[in-house]
Amino acid sequence: MDQQSLVSLILILITFALYIGISVYNRAKVTSDFYVASRGIPPFWNGMAIGGDWMSAASFIGMAGTVMVLGYDGLAYIMGWTGGYLLLTFLLAPQLRKYGRFTVPEFIGDRFDSNPARLIAAIATIIISFTYIIGQLSGSGVVIGRLLNLPASTGVMIGVVVIAIYASLGGMKGVTWTQVAQYMILITAYIIPIVFLSLQISGNPLPWLTYGNVVNELGALDRELGLSEYFAPFEEGNKAQFLALLFTLMVGTAALPHVIVRFYTVTTMKAARWSGAWALLFIALLYLSAPAYAAFSRFVIMTEVVGSPIDNLPGWTEAWLNTGLLEIADSNGDGVLQWEELVIHQDIVVMATPEIANLGMFVVGLVAAGAMAAALSTAGGLLITISSSFAHDIYYRLMRPDATDGRRLQAGRIAIVLSTIAAGLVALDPPGVITQIIAWAFALAGGTFFPVLFLGVWWKRMNKQGAMAGMLGGLSVTLGYIFLSMAGITFFGIQDTGAGVFGVTANLILVIVVSLMTPPPEQRLQDEVTDLRYPEQMTYKDGQVWMNDNSDK
Amino acid sequence: MKKVDKKVADQYFKIRTTMIIIFLAIGFSVSFGVAAFADVIHETGATIMGMPAHYYMGAQGAVVTFVILLFLNAIISDRVDKKFGIDDKQNEQISGSGSGH
């Protein structure tokens, strides 16, 4: 093991010990600890935990590389993955919080008073979260494998064991506080390299202010090489695909069950609004940095690596050439490396840039620990969601309504261990490209849940028939379009990653048409929806709004 | 329990809904709106903070706007609640006792 691997490994082990320590300290004792952290998390910290939960291996490892390779077209990810928090905080989170349930399937089951709808929602939640978790486990496998020179599959196994331990011990309470720690580690690890790069290139330590000039210089370099400019729009696709992808990512963000459940951990509608605002601020720190990361690393590669003799390349190239994620071919035979002769896989940009720019072993190790934090924090949140869908919605609400608190906790822990093992097995040999699978998870979440949740809290006339038709129709249209476009049949040039547009549209139409064609829901359910218009202290009852001012106590 | 005048209750809902519609309209125009005309903006050669304007809006402008909108929403909503006599302590108490099932 070389010195670099040793430094990285020590940093990763220290952070692992920290996560496990936090979850042991915050051990879940009762069911509400396990699922919603006893609803006592202050908005600022909840926002930070949402940030850790949200930013996955795809955001940390993949996004800067995507922007670097795609240029302007990669920015759909930046806008989509942040814009979703607008939809979530304005349209869903406070209302869902006031409704006061543990999980998304439980909301759907109780709002529409229908156990079949509950079951459909629980199964869809498990499918979406499971798809998403495979990507996280593969991501952690790549990092561990690269550092220890082990096969990625061994890396996956190590990650699986760590996640299962802390998620099943701590439940949501433990996961919330580990996610806070993981956010701090991952954001530090992400920002330090670009601060140094900014200093190296422009002498100013604030990368967000300095990379504009770098972007312009990249455009000039591209023009010299006869390529399309870095910032030219729609060079890698068409406008319809860009807008469809943006829409899919935004709506999917607002409808992902593991994100929504985080808003159940605060106390009130007011706290849900503040959580959303803090969460987006913390998330934006990384998303504003990703395009800077992309611009700096492309600039360093184009000006310092390109043009060097091919038989005398810097040391960092060798390790990445061995992984197969970097390819170099002297196609014109002049012995000098040209930009066109370099093929960089987008997933290595964040990991490799600190090495390329010679930022030192500690920074490289920190980035590795940050990548692990990103993968583990998201996986932890997903596991709690899978476990609550199974143990709470299916086992407790549908199969054994008389189960004791202890039995339900136990069922939740068993579900976590089983799904970690199952996801780990799939991740040993992932069924496709990681970023693509994650985009599918967003399309499925948006297509299955967004219209149902949105109209469920805003439109009292919506009934169970509409909800079931919407979920099933949205899910099948989204899946159908993904398969069609994989087979080469597309509409308006929209690819599989933009499938959410069709799923959400079908879902919305089905909900409205089917609800209007079938009898309205009973008055009690309609009143519950009207009640969501007002803060906790105001209650809607018998056609009147009442203010609880403690006068009757 | 005290009855709230229907007009007052409706007004509360109307203010909150109007806020949401305005904020979402701003949010969509800085993201979808700018992206829909990105090629046109590119040709004009306009720049913000030293980079092409459409690129700046995608990389920073839209995200910063989203953050500002969410904080504005949280602050203004608190003011609205206060104006209608909502006490957050009471909210916490009600939500704490009402949802423990």
Interface residues (C-beta under 8 A of the other chain):
Chain A: S32 R39 V67 Y72 L75 A76 I78 M79 T82 G83 Y85 L86 L87 T89 F90 L91 R97 K98 G100 R101 W208 L209 Y211 G212 N213 V215 N216 G219 F231 A232 P233 F234 K239 F242 L243 L246 F247 M250 T267 T268 M269 K270 R273 W274 G276 A277 L280 L281 A284 Y287 L288 P291 R533 Y534 P535 E536 Q537 M538 T539 Q544 V545 W546 M547 N548 D549 N550 S551 D552
Chain B: M1 K2 K3 V4 K6 V8 A9 Y12 F13 R16 I20 F23 L24 G27 S31 F32 A35 A36 A38 D39 H42 T47 M49 G50 M51 P52 H54 Y55 Y56 G58 A59 Q60 A62 V63 V64 F66 V67 L69 L70 F71 N73 A74 S77 D78 D81 G85 I86 D87 D88 Q90 N91 E92 I94 S95 G96 G98 S99 G100
